[in-house]
Amino acid sequence: MRYTVLRRRMAEEFGDVRADTLARDHVLAALGERTVNQALEAGWEPKRVWSVLCDSFEVPSGRR
């Protein structure tokens, strides 16, 4: 998964404003106590970050 695909999926699932806020401010334990942006900067694969978000926010499997 590319970075741009991750951002598009986040916007589709959470809305543009909330997706931006989640990426910037929401710390997730499963990302090593990082935000989405911090995890990506640390080298996490976008697909793995998306999977963590889906698990954390209980996104149904049909929308993953």
C-alpha positions as CSV (number, residue, x, y, z in Angstrom):
1,M,0.0,0.0,0.0
2,R,1.3,3.5,-0.8
3,Y,1.2,6.4,1.5
4,T,-1.4,8.2,-0.7
5,V,-3.7,5.1,-0.6
6,L,-3.5,5.1,3.2
7,R,-4.5,8.8,3.4
8,R,-7.3,8.2,0.9
9,R,-8.7,5.3,2.9
10,M,-8.4,7.2,6.1
11,A,-10.4,10.1,4.6
12,E,-13.0,7.8,3.2
13,E,-13.5,6.0,6.5
14,F,-13.2,8.9,9.0
15,G,-13.7,12.0,6.9
16,D,-11.1,14.5,5.9
17,V,-10.9,16.5,9.1
18,R,-11.0,13.5,11.5
19,A,-8.5,11.6,9.4
20,D,-6.0,14.5,9.6
21,T,-6.6,14.8,13.4
22,L,-6.1,11.1,13.9
23,A,-2.9,11.1,11.9
24,R,-1.5,14.1,13.7
25,D,-2.7,13.7,17.3
26,H,-4.1,10.3,18.2
27,V,-1.4,8.1,19.9
28,L,-1.9,4.3,19.4
29,A,-0.3,1.7,21.6
30,A,-0.2,-0.8,18.7
31,L,2.0,1.7,16.8
32,G,4.5,1.8,19.7
33,E,2.8,4.8,21.4
34,R,3.1,6.8,18.2
35,T,0.7,8.7,16.0
36,V,0.1,7.6,12.4
37,N,2.4,10.4,11.2
38,Q,5.1,9.4,13.7
39,A,4.8,5.7,12.8
40,L,5.2,6.5,9.1
41,E,8.2,8.7,9.7
42,A,9.7,5.9,11.8
43,G,9.4,3.6,8.8
44,W,6.3,1.6,9.4
45,E,4.6,0.3,6.3
46,P,1.4,2.2,5.4
47,K,-0.5,-1.2,5.1
48,R,0.5,-2.1,8.7
49,V,-0.5,1.3,9.9
50,W,-3.9,1.0,8.2
51,S,-4.4,-2.5,9.8
52,V,-3.7,-1.0,13.2
53,L,-6.2,1.8,12.6
54,C,-8.8,-0.6,11.4
55,D,-8.3,-2.8,14.5
56,S,-8.3,0.1,16.9
57,F,-11.5,1.7,15.5
58,E,-13.2,-1.6,14.7
59,V,-13.5,-0.9,11.0
60,P,-15.6,-3.7,9.4
61,S,-13.6,-6.1,7.3
62,G,-15.5,-5.1,4.1
63,R,-14.1,-1.6,4.4
64,R,-10.4,-2.6,5.1
